Amino acid sequence: MEIKNTMEMLGLKEATIVSFDIPNRDRCGRSNIQRFLHGRTDTKSVNGKMKTYRYPGLLDEGGFRLGQSVFLLPPDLASRLILKLRGLKISHRYWDVLVHG
C-alpha cells in the first residue's frame, strides 16, 4: 500500500503502451481494430429521414495515440485492446509504465 501512496504523492499513475502490426493484406483486421479503437458512425433512413448513430470506440473512454499503431492506455482499456488483438490473431506487444499526470 505504501507504493501506491508514494505514486500518488509523486503524481504517477499506471498505464500501458500497446503496439501492434497489421499486415496490409489483412483489411478485415485493420477495419475491425479501427472501429474498435475509434468507433463508427452509421447513417440510416428512419421514417423517411436520415438519422446518424454514433458508436463510441475504446479511445473515447481514455488513452491516446502515440504513433502509428502505438497507444497509451489505462490498464483496464489496454487489457480490452490486448484481448481484441489476441482474438484477431494480430501481432502485438505491450509494456506497463508509470506516467505523470
C-alpha positions as CSV (number, residue, x, y, z in Angstrom):
1,M,0.0,0.0,0.0
2,E,2.9,2.3,0.7
3,I,4.0,2.2,-3.0
4,K,0.5,3.3,-4.1
5,N,0.7,6.3,-1.7
6,T,4.2,7.2,-2.9
7,M,3.0,7.0,-6.5
8,E,0.1,9.3,-5.7
9,M,2.4,11.8,-3.9
10,L,4.6,11.9,-7.0
11,G,1.6,12.3,-9.3
12,L,2.3,9.0,-11.0
13,K,-0.2,6.5,-12.4
14,E,-0.1,3.2,-14.1
15,A,-0.6,3.0,-17.9
16,T,0.1,0.5,-20.7
17,I,1.7,1.1,-24.1
18,V,0.3,-1.2,-26.7
19,S,1.9,-1.6,-30.1
20,F,0.5,-3.8,-32.9
21,D,1.2,-4.6,-36.6
22,I,-1.5,-5.5,-39.0
23,P,-0.3,-6.7,-42.5
24,N,-1.6,-4.7,-45.4
25,R,-3.3,-7.7,-46.8
26,D,-5.5,-8.0,-43.6
27,R,-8.1,-5.4,-44.5
28,C,-10.7,-7.1,-42.3
29,G,-8.4,-7.0,-39.2
30,R,-7.4,-3.4,-39.9
31,S,-11.0,-2.3,-40.3
32,N,-12.1,-4.2,-37.2
33,I,-9.4,-2.6,-35.0
34,Q,-10.0,0.8,-36.5
35,R,-13.7,0.6,-35.5
36,F,-12.8,-0.9,-32.1
37,L,-10.4,2.0,-31.2
38,H,-12.1,5.0,-32.9
39,G,-15.8,3.9,-33.0
40,R,-18.0,4.4,-36.0
41,T,-20.9,6.4,-37.4
42,D,-23.8,4.9,-39.2
43,T,-26.4,6.9,-41.2
44,K,-29.8,5.3,-41.8
45,S,-33.1,6.3,-43.1
46,V,-35.8,6.2,-40.4
47,N,-39.4,7.1,-41.4
48,G,-38.1,8.9,-44.5
49,K,-35.5,11.0,-42.5
50,M,-31.8,10.4,-42.3
51,K,-30.5,9.7,-38.8
52,T,-26.9,9.4,-37.7
53,Y,-25.9,7.0,-35.0
54,R,-22.5,7.3,-33.3
55,Y,-21.0,4.2,-31.7
56,P,-18.0,5.2,-29.5
57,G,-14.7,3.5,-29.6
58,L,-12.2,2.5,-26.9
59,L,-10.3,5.8,-27.2
60,D,-13.5,7.7,-26.3
61,E,-13.1,6.1,-22.8
62,G,-9.5,7.3,-22.4
63,G,-5.9,7.0,-23.6
64,F,-4.4,8.3,-26.8
65,R,-2.4,7.6,-29.8
66,L,1.4,7.9,-29.5
67,G,2.2,6.9,-33.1
68,Q,1.2,4.6,-35.9
69,S,-0.4,1.6,-34.2
70,V,1.0,2.7,-30.8
71,F,-1.3,3.7,-28.0
72,L,-1.0,4.7,-24.3
73,L,-4.0,3.5,-22.3
74,P,-5.1,3.0,-18.8
75,P,-4.5,-0.7,-17.8
76,D,-8.2,-1.7,-18.0
77,L,-8.6,-0.3,-21.5
78,A,-5.2,-1.8,-22.6
79,S,-6.5,-5.2,-21.4
80,R,-9.5,-4.9,-23.6
81,L,-7.4,-4.0,-26.6
82,I,-4.9,-6.8,-26.0
83,L,-7.8,-9.3,-25.8
84,K,-9.2,-8.0,-29.1
85,L,-5.8,-8.2,-30.8
86,R,-5.3,-11.8,-29.5
87,G,-8.8,-12.8,-30.7
88,L,-8.0,-11.4,-34.2
89,K,-4.5,-13.0,-34.1
90,I,-2.8,-9.7,-34.7
91,S,0.8,-9.4,-33.7
92,H,1.2,-7.1,-30.7
93,R,3.4,-6.1,-27.8
94,Y,2.7,-4.2,-24.6
95,W,4.6,-2.5,-21.8
96,D,3.3,-1.5,-18.4
97,V,4.7,2.0,-17.5
98,L,4.3,4.8,-15.0
99,V,3.2,8.2,-16.3
100,H,3.0,11.6,-14.7
101,G,-0.3,13.4,-14.7
